[in-house]
Amino acid sequence: MKTLWQHCNVATMANGTYSIIEDAALVTRDGYIEWLGPRQQLPTGEYGQIHGLEGAWVTPGLIDCHTHTVFGGNRSGEFEQRLQGVSYAEIAAAGGGIASTVRATRAASEDELFDSARQRLRCLLRDGVTSVEIKSGYGLSLESERKILRVIRRLGEALPVTVRSTCLAAHALPPEFKDRADDYIEHICNEMLPALAAEGLVDAVDAFCEYLAFSPAQVERVFKVAQQLGLPVKLHAEQLSSLHGSSLAARYQALSADHLEFMTEEDAIAMAASGTVAVLLPGAFYFLRETQLPPMEALRKHGVKIAIASDLNPGTSPGLSLRLMLNMACTLFRMTPEEALAGVTLHAATALGMGETHGSLEPGKVADFVAWNIDRPADLAYWLGGDLDKRVVRSGVDVTL
């Protein structure tokens, strides 16, 4: 059955630009876009349903390509302590920081993790998100990472959103491997990844390459195993220091390298050559009061695709709005509203290996779109938070939350 959507303006985001069609119409069929263009050129045909969109601006459904949505507990208490003058080192020494989230996540049941993550994910969906990536990484044992990844799969089945699952076992050192990072990497490579991949729980593999996490050599061992298992890779890189993790990611044709405040122009050249997407996370930049900006000019100069994501996590970016990240990307990173919107549509889709099917409104692609009651596309980055009036369509069907 064909469905006609008309009386709207469309920012298709084809080629990563607005690519606007005014007074447009879309034809969807079986969850895909069959035709779109100026309404005056609409082919004659019979439609099972016709929807008038009352002059709305239609964009692709938003894609949040880097989140840690599933975790136990939260760290608002530590947030308050830090602002009362307690140092991060003191909090960590008292068992706080990521260790506290690992403990809470291990202690929580699968159903408890599902219920708390569903609440957070619903916040993102109310913002117009139709696809999301969710990482594990707060379990740090085979049993607990499996539990998180099972929850991620359940979220994709229970809510109207396309979910990509990423195994981030190489996120931090678990307490039982204290001072034995190489042994833990070996455990990931020999036990965890093969088992979790065999269970169909993993769409991609990530790691945290940083002086306080894992070295490039250790990360490379994880990447090699991921490659053997036929899984794409991505990397947290250059957030706090320059270890050229983004260049390592590029060597392994990573889907993305993420954070990147401390990356160099050489890293940007390597990423451009491999087609690796730069995923910038303004929420973490803001929350940590970072002052080192990602090298925006180098990324633009060498044509690296730039995506934006919420980095939703309990420690450094408890962000429940992807649209707020659009404003932060413009305000903090000096991106244009057009670049920012491309960063949560087409380039975010590419960062998840979904660029052929999602991220722009073109014939043959999945019919995920949002009809916004706004004056122009820049409004999506201009308004700080709030719930903009919208109609969300996923696979050609209205979404109700």
Beta strands, then each sheet from edge to edge (+ up, - down):
strand 1: 2-11
strand 2: 20-29
strand 3: 32-38
strand 4: 49-60
strand 5: 62-64
strand 6: 129-135
strand 7: 162-170
strand 8: 204-209
strand 9: 234-237
strand 10: 256-259
strand 11: 277-280
strand 12: 306-308
strand 13: 369-372
strand 14: 390-394
strand 15: 397-398
sheet 1: 3+ 2- 1+ 4+ 13- 14+ 15-
sheet 2: 5+ 6+ 7+ 8+ 9+ 10+ 11+ 12+
end
